[in-house]
Amino acid sequence: MKFQKSKVVIVGVGNVGATTAYSIINQGLCEEIVLIDVNKEKAVGEALDMQQAIHFMNRNMVVRAGEYADCKDADIVIITASAPMPKDSNDRLEMLQPSIHIMKSIVSSVMESGFSGIFIVVSNPVDIMTYLVWKFSGLSASQVIGSGTALDTARLCCSLASMYDLDSKSVHAYILGEHGDSEMVAWSSSTIGGKLLSDVLSDNAERTQNETEESLLEQTKQAGWEIFSRKGNTCYGIAASTTAIVKSILFNENRILPVSVLVNGIYGIENVYLSVPTILNGSGAKETVEIRLDEKEKKALLESAALLKSIYTDLQV
């Protein structure tokens, strides 16, 4: 278990970056966290605040503001920085072009330090940004992972659990594909307590009421915007899901999570970053899991992949 002398660098200390750092601190996952932000004073302030909070926690850690040179011996670099969301828009792809230049600058600076660890990309649109980090960094695909649909999957599980008054961890379902409008659910393999979800829905009509697979997916797609429209950001859920990825890597857990990785061969998809169930351990993305999809599901996943691939051809990098 890689527990001591582990180091995580977070680039971008806005709501998501700062909350992710605090989530990692709460779980005592590493020895050192370094915060990097274009606003250096913000990074210093966040680091001081968190360092003082550690007095009340279970493990002593070092949290400090730093520079890109600090990435040299980092185990993980988390990128949360991106262009701001256009006003009155809920389209993640509108953030794409301005974010490309930001991402290229960040990755170039990180790699100049001699970094050879694992990137976790959170910046939206996450599948495209993760693909670009892979291209810009020159690292192996196993070392570049996007947060993908891990949070979307949790949101779906929470919705299903609330319908039946269950712990969401008793629901097992995966959202695959793009983290965005073309994402899809592997309904045919979804279960609650070992029972196929399709059977749960039909056998519990009174509690299921008018919910359908389509309505549940639509609710999941809109869940982030439901939060964003009320408080101006989403941070706790994405921070928690990113922390789960960090823990899987630093603790060599071999945990399976739906994250954005390079898919090359399974389902007939070639050279596209999107979310599929992936085994995560100290090497990064160890292996993808090709779960069985019915024809409708496979078609939806291929359409999601085709959408992402079409964006690659239009990128101005």
Secondary structure by P-SEA (a helix, b strand, c coil): cccccbbbbbccccaaaaaaaaaaaaaccccbbbbbccaaaaaaaaaaaaaaacccccbbbbbbbbcccccccccbbbbcccccccccccccccccaaaaaaaaaaaaaaaaacccbbbbbccccaaaaaaaaaaaacccccccccccaaaaaaaaaaaaaaaaccccccbbbbbbccccccccccccccccccccaaaaaaaaccccccccaaaaaaaaaaaaaaaaaacccccaaaaaaaaaaaaaacccccccccccccccccccccccccccccccccccccccccccccaaaaaaaaaaaaaaaaaaaaccc
